[in-house]
Amino acid sequence: REILARDDIDAVMVATPDHWHVIPAIMAARAGKDVMCEKPLSLSVVEGRILANTVKSLGRISQTASENRSVDVYHRMAELVRNGRIGELKEIKVTLPSGHSIREAKMEFEQPPEGLDYNLWLGQAPYRPYCEARCHWNFRWILDYSGGMLTDWGAHMIDLAQWGNDTEHTGPVEVEGKATFPMNGLYDTATEFGIDYLYANGVKLNVSSQQPGIRFIGTEGWIGNTGWRAELEAEPASILDSKIGEDEIHLYTEPGGEQRNFLDGIRTRKPCYAPFEIGHRTITIAHIGNISMMLGRKLKWDPDKELFDGDDEANGMLKRAMREPWTMENVLAGKV
């Protein structure tokens, strides 16, 4: 709040825990600042939509802090797919890490350490007793604050699927997922999962827990990699030697990284390569996947209305209950 009140601050970077992304980003935009926010952009579909609409209506420059669109192998992969080098795109396979990447921390309930305003750290999330293992880094594996590997790594890899599929301003129309959720203990996000999505253009997307990777499969071949920023592979291998012509599709990137792209956007007012609308669409796919896995059934999704078709229970999960005073109503009214 002190930073947002300063006239000499033009832009802010939101690098808080996941459940604290949307509120300060909205506050910054309303204070006249351009905003960059770490991924995953939001904790729920409704929060993400409000954030994307807010920055758009105010004319702010926004950037979702996911570096993949700056990475040469991913940019090259998406351009080859978009320019038809594998023929007509039919299927995308995204793989993410499994389990929980837990950093050692004390599990015992105790008094918060001096200097930590724990009530403020919890913010909109339900009140829970403090323990070290709940907080920094490990919050990713607790549904009160995040969505597990699906939102953590999915924010990276699902974004690439959207980019290559030319669907970054929309989403799938169907989702069905199955997962293993821990039955007890502090960490309750899915450890193993497999989710099938269907797009209106007929492309199928499968997201599963294995290791980081992505593969685009078309009528005339495939291209992808296994591992973070790994070397590209393709069948036929000649796809990798293909040149993108001057009159073909050249996808917007910035080899200097997402921060460089954001700083340039502040100066030029040119939109960044992953504004909040795109970041919101990406993480929405993870959110509806988590909802399908929790409910254990196939769901029809309307990406224009951002609602499930004829499923009140599922639609009720598109937003989270927010603890006072950190409700979206208070935030938008400037009461916090």
C-alpha positions as CSV (number, residue, x, y, z in Angstrom):
1,R,0.0,0.0,0.0
2,E,2.9,2.4,0.7
3,I,4.4,1.6,-2.7
4,L,1.1,2.1,-4.5
5,A,0.7,5.5,-3.0
6,R,4.0,6.8,-4.4
7,D,3.9,8.9,-7.5
8,D,7.4,8.0,-8.5
9,I,6.5,4.3,-8.9
10,D,5.4,3.5,-12.5
11,A,5.0,-0.3,-12.2
12,V,5.0,-3.2,-9.8
13,M,5.9,-6.8,-9.7
14,V,3.7,-9.1,-7.7
15,A,5.8,-12.0,-6.4
16,T,3.7,-13.1,-3.4
17,P,2.3,-16.6,-2.6
18,D,-0.3,-17.7,-5.2
19,H,-3.4,-16.8,-3.1
20,W,-2.1,-13.2,-2.9
21,H,-1.6,-12.6,-6.6
22,V,-4.9,-11.0,-7.7
23,I,-5.7,-8.6,-4.9
24,P,-2.4,-6.6,-5.0
25,A,-2.4,-6.7,-8.8
26,I,-5.9,-5.1,-8.9
27,M,-4.9,-2.6,-6.3
28,A,-1.8,-1.6,-8.3
29,A,-3.8,-1.2,-11.5
30,R,-6.4,0.9,-9.8
31,A,-3.5,3.1,-8.4
32,G,-2.3,3.8,-12.0
33,K,0.6,1.3,-12.1
34,D,1.5,-1.2,-14.8
35,V,1.6,-4.7,-13.3
36,M,3.6,-7.9,-13.8
37,C,2.5,-10.9,-11.7
38,E,4.0,-14.3,-11.1
39,K,2.2,-17.4,-12.3
40,P,-0.2,-18.9,-11.7
41,L,-2.1,-15.7,-12.2
42,S,-5.1,-16.5,-10.0
43,L,-6.5,-18.8,-7.3
44,S,-9.9,-19.1,-9.1
45,V,-11.5,-18.5,-12.5
46,V,-13.7,-15.7,-11.1
47,E,-10.7,-13.8,-9.6
48,G,-8.7,-14.2,-12.8
49,R,-11.5,-12.8,-14.9
50,I,-11.9,-9.7,-12.6
51,L,-8.2,-9.1,-12.8
52,A,-8.0,-9.4,-16.6
53,N,-11.0,-7.1,-17.1
54,T,-9.7,-4.6,-14.6
55,V,-6.3,-4.0,-16.3
56,K,-7.9,-3.9,-19.7
57,S,-10.5,-1.3,-18.7
58,L,-7.9,0.9,-17.1
59,G,-5.4,0.6,-20.0
60,R,-2.6,-0.8,-17.9
61,I,0.3,-2.8,-19.3
62,S,0.3,-6.3,-17.8
63,Q,2.5,-9.3,-18.0
64,T,2.1,-12.9,-16.7
65,A,5.6,-13.9,-15.5
66,S,6.1,-17.1,-17.4
67,E,9.3,-17.3,-19.3
68,N,8.4,-20.0,-21.8
69,R,7.5,-17.6,-24.5
70,S,11.0,-16.2,-24.4
71,V,12.7,-19.7,-24.5
72,D,14.0,-20.5,-28.0
73,V,13.0,-24.2,-28.2
74,Y,9.4,-23.4,-27.1
75,H,9.0,-20.5,-29.4
76,R,10.4,-22.6,-32.3
77,M,8.1,-25.5,-31.5
78,A,5.0,-23.3,-31.4
79,E,5.9,-21.5,-34.7
80,L,6.4,-24.8,-36.5
81,V,3.1,-26.1,-35.3
82,R,1.2,-22.8,-36.2
83,N,2.8,-22.9,-39.7
84,G,1.5,-26.4,-40.4
85,R,4.8,-28.3,-40.4
86,I,3.2,-31.3,-38.7
87,G,0.1,-31.0,-40.8
88,E,-3.3,-30.4,-39.2
89,L,-2.9,-30.4,-35.4
90,K,-4.9,-33.2,-33.8
91,E,-3.5,-33.8,-30.3
92,I,-1.4,-32.2,-27.6
93,K,0.2,-34.1,-24.8
94,V,1.4,-32.0,-21.8
95,T,3.3,-33.7,-19.0
96,L,4.0,-32.1,-15.6
97,P,5.9,-33.3,-12.5
98,S,4.0,-35.6,-10.1
99,G,3.8,-35.6,-6.3
100,H,4.7,-32.7,-4.0
101,S,8.1,-31.0,-4.1
102,I,8.2,-30.4,-0.4
103,R,11.0,-28.4,1.3
104,E,11.8,-29.5,4.8
105,A,10.0,-27.5,7.4
106,K,8.5,-27.9,10.9
107,M,5.0,-29.4,10.9
108,E,4.2,-28.5,14.5
109,F,1.8,-25.7,15.3
110,E,3.5,-22.8,17.0
111,Q,3.5,-19.0,17.3
112,P,4.4,-17.2,14.1
113,P,8.0,-15.9,14.1
114,E,8.7,-12.3,14.9
115,G,8.3,-10.1,11.9
116,L,5.6,-12.2,10.2
117,D,2.1,-10.8,10.2
118,Y,0.5,-14.3,9.8
119,N,-3.1,-13.0,9.7
120,L,-2.1,-10.9,6.7
121,W,-0.1,-13.7,5.1
122,L,-3.3,-15.8,5.2
123,G,-5.3,-12.9,3.7
124,Q,-8.4,-14.2,1.9
125,A,-7.7,-17.8,2.8
126,P,-9.4,-19.5,5.8
127,Y,-7.8,-19.2,9.2
128,R,-5.5,-22.1,10.0
129,P,-3.0,-22.5,12.9
130,Y,0.5,-21.4,12.0
131,C,3.2,-23.9,11.2
132,E,6.4,-23.4,9.2
133,A,5.5,-26.1,6.7
134,R,2.4,-24.2,5.7
135,C,4.1,-21.2,4.4
136,H,6.8,-20.2,1.8
137,W,7.4,-22.7,-1.0
138,N,5.2,-25.5,0.5
139,F,2.0,-23.4,0.2
140,R,1.9,-24.7,-3.4
141,W,0.7,-28.1,-2.2
142,I,-2.2,-26.8,-0.1
143,L,-5.6,-26.1,-1.8
144,D,-6.2,-23.1,0.4
145,Y,-3.4,-21.3,-1.3
146,S,-2.7,-22.9,-4.7
147,G,-3.5,-25.9,-6.9
148,G,-0.5,-28.2,-6.8
149,M,1.6,-29.2,-9.8
150,L,-1.3,-28.6,-12.1
151,T,-1.3,-24.8,-11.4
152,D,2.4,-24.5,-10.6
153,W,4.0,-26.3,-13.7
154,G,0.7,-26.2,-15.6
155,A,1.0,-22.4,-15.8
156,H,4.1,-23.0,-17.9
157,M,3.3,-26.0,-20.1
158,I,-0.4,-25.5,-20.7
159,D,0.4,-22.0,-21.9
160,L,2.6,-23.6,-24.6
161,A,-0.3,-25.8,-25.6
162,Q,-2.6,-22.8,-25.9
163,W,0.1,-20.9,-28.0
164,G,0.6,-23.7,-30.4
165,N,-3.1,-24.4,-30.8
166,D,-3.9,-20.7,-31.5
167,T,-6.4,-20.8,-28.6
168,E,-4.8,-18.3,-26.2
169,H,-7.9,-16.2,-26.1
170,T,-10.3,-19.0,-25.5
171,G,-10.2,-22.5,-24.0
172,P,-11.5,-26.1,-24.3
173,V,-15.2,-27.0,-24.3
174,E,-14.9,-30.3,-22.4
175,V,-12.8,-31.6,-19.5
176,E,-12.6,-34.9,-17.7
177,G,-9.9,-35.7,-15.1
178,K,-9.0,-38.3,-12.5
179,A,-6.5,-37.8,-9.7
180,T,-5.1,-39.2,-6.5
181,F,-5.5,-36.8,-3.6
182,P,-3.9,-37.3,-0.2
183,M,-6.4,-38.6,2.3
184,N,-4.8,-36.9,5.3
185,G,-2.0,-34.5,6.3
186,L,-1.3,-30.9,5.6
187,Y,-0.7,-31.2,1.8
188,D,-3.9,-31.9,-0.1
189,T,-3.3,-31.1,-3.8
190,A,-3.4,-33.9,-6.3
191,T,-0.2,-36.0,-6.5
192,E,-1.0,-38.1,-9.6
193,F,-3.5,-37.0,-12.3
194,G,-4.6,-37.4,-15.9
195,I,-6.9,-34.9,-17.6
196,D,-8.5,-34.9,-21.0
197,Y,-9.7,-31.7,-22.7
198,L,-11.4,-31.2,-26.0
199,Y,-11.4,-27.9,-28.0
200,A,-14.1,-26.7,-30.3
201,N,-11.6,-27.1,-33.2
202,G,-11.4,-30.8,-32.5
203,V,-7.9,-30.8,-30.9
204,K,-7.5,-33.0,-27.9
205,L,-5.3,-32.0,-25.0
206,N,-4.1,-34.5,-22.4
207,V,-2.4,-33.2,-19.2
208,S,-0.8,-35.9,-17.0
209,S,1.7,-36.2,-14.1
210,Q,5.0,-37.5,-15.2
211,Q,7.8,-35.0,-15.9
212,P,7.9,-31.7,-17.7
213,G,7.3,-32.1,-21.4
214,I,5.1,-31.3,-24.3
215,R,4.3,-32.9,-27.7
216,F,2.1,-31.6,-30.6
217,I,0.8,-34.4,-32.9
218,G,-0.5,-33.7,-36.3
219,T,-1.6,-35.5,-39.5
220,E,1.9,-35.3,-40.9
221,G,4.1,-35.8,-37.9
222,W,4.9,-34.6,-34.4
223,I,7.2,-32.2,-32.5
224,G,8.0,-31.9,-28.9
225,N,10.5,-32.4,-26.1
226,T,10.8,-34.2,-22.7
227,G,12.4,-32.2,-19.9
228,W,12.6,-28.5,-19.0
229,R,13.9,-26.6,-22.1
230,A,15.1,-29.8,-23.6
231,E,16.2,-30.2,-27.2
232,L,13.5,-30.5,-29.7
233,E,12.5,-33.9,-31.2
234,A,10.3,-34.5,-34.2
235,E,9.1,-37.2,-36.6
236,P,10.0,-36.9,-39.4
237,A,13.2,-35.3,-38.2
238,S,13.2,-33.0,-41.2
239,I,10.6,-30.9,-39.5
240,L,13.4,-29.5,-37.3
241,D,15.2,-28.1,-40.4
242,S,12.3,-26.2,-41.7
243,K,12.6,-22.5,-42.3
244,I,9.8,-20.1,-41.4
245,G,9.2,-17.8,-44.4
246,E,8.8,-14.0,-44.2
247,D,5.1,-14.2,-45.2
248,E,4.4,-17.0,-42.6
249,I,3.3,-16.7,-39.0
250,H,5.9,-15.2,-36.7
251,L,4.9,-15.5,-33.1
252,Y,5.6,-12.6,-30.7
253,T,8.4,-13.1,-28.3
254,E,11.3,-11.4,-26.5
255,P,14.5,-13.4,-26.2
256,G,15.6,-11.1,-23.4
257,G,12.9,-12.5,-21.2
258,E,9.5,-11.7,-19.7
259,Q,11.0,-8.9,-17.5
260,R,12.6,-7.2,-20.6
261,N,9.3,-7.5,-22.5
262,F,7.4,-5.9,-19.6
263,L,9.9,-3.0,-19.2
264,D,9.6,-2.3,-23.0
265,G,5.9,-2.4,-22.7
266,I,5.9,0.2,-20.0
267,R,7.8,2.6,-22.3
268,T,6.1,1.9,-25.6
269,R,2.6,0.9,-24.4
270,K,2.8,-2.1,-26.7
271,P,1.0,-5.1,-25.0
272,C,3.4,-7.8,-23.6
273,Y,3.5,-11.3,-25.0
274,A,1.5,-12.8,-22.1
275,P,-0.9,-10.1,-20.8
276,F,-3.2,-11.0,-18.0
277,E,-6.0,-12.1,-20.4
278,I,-3.6,-14.8,-21.8
279,G,-2.4,-15.8,-18.3
280,H,-6.0,-16.0,-17.1
281,R,-7.0,-18.3,-20.0
282,T,-4.0,-20.5,-19.3
283,I,-4.6,-21.0,-15.6
284,T,-8.4,-21.4,-16.2
285,I,-7.6,-24.7,-17.9
286,A,-5.8,-25.9,-14.8
287,H,-8.6,-24.7,-12.5
288,I,-11.3,-26.5,-14.4
289,G,-9.1,-29.6,-14.5
290,N,-8.9,-29.5,-10.7
291,I,-12.6,-29.0,-10.4
292,S,-13.3,-32.0,-12.7
293,M,-10.9,-34.2,-10.7
294,M,-12.5,-33.2,-7.4
295,L,-16.0,-33.9,-8.6
296,G,-14.9,-37.0,-10.5
297,R,-16.9,-36.4,-13.6
298,K,-16.8,-35.0,-17.2
299,L,-17.8,-31.4,-17.5
300,K,-18.9,-29.3,-20.4
301,W,-17.2,-25.9,-20.4
302,D,-18.3,-22.7,-22.2
303,P,-15.1,-20.6,-22.7
304,D,-17.0,-17.5,-23.8
305,K,-19.2,-17.4,-20.7
306,E,-16.6,-19.1,-18.5
307,L,-19.2,-21.3,-17.0
308,F,-19.9,-25.0,-16.9
309,D,-23.0,-26.1,-18.9
310,G,-25.9,-27.1,-16.6
311,D,-23.8,-27.9,-13.5
312,D,-24.5,-25.7,-10.5
313,E,-22.1,-27.6,-8.2
314,A,-19.2,-27.2,-10.6
315,N,-20.0,-23.5,-11.2
316,G,-20.0,-22.9,-7.5
317,M,-16.3,-24.0,-7.5
318,L,-15.3,-21.3,-10.0
319,K,-14.7,-18.9,-7.1
320,R,-13.3,-19.3,-3.6
321,A,-14.9,-18.0,-0.3
322,M,-12.8,-15.0,0.7
323,R,-12.2,-14.2,4.4
324,E,-13.0,-10.7,5.6
325,P,-11.9,-8.1,4.9
326,W,-10.1,-9.5,1.8
327,T,-13.2,-10.0,-0.3
328,M,-13.3,-9.0,-3.9
329,E,-16.2,-6.6,-3.2
330,N,-14.0,-4.8,-0.6
331,V,-11.1,-4.7,-3.0
332,L,-13.1,-3.3,-5.9
333,A,-14.7,-0.7,-3.5
334,G,-11.3,0.4,-2.3
335,K,-12.1,-0.6,1.3
336,V,-8.9,-2.6,2.1
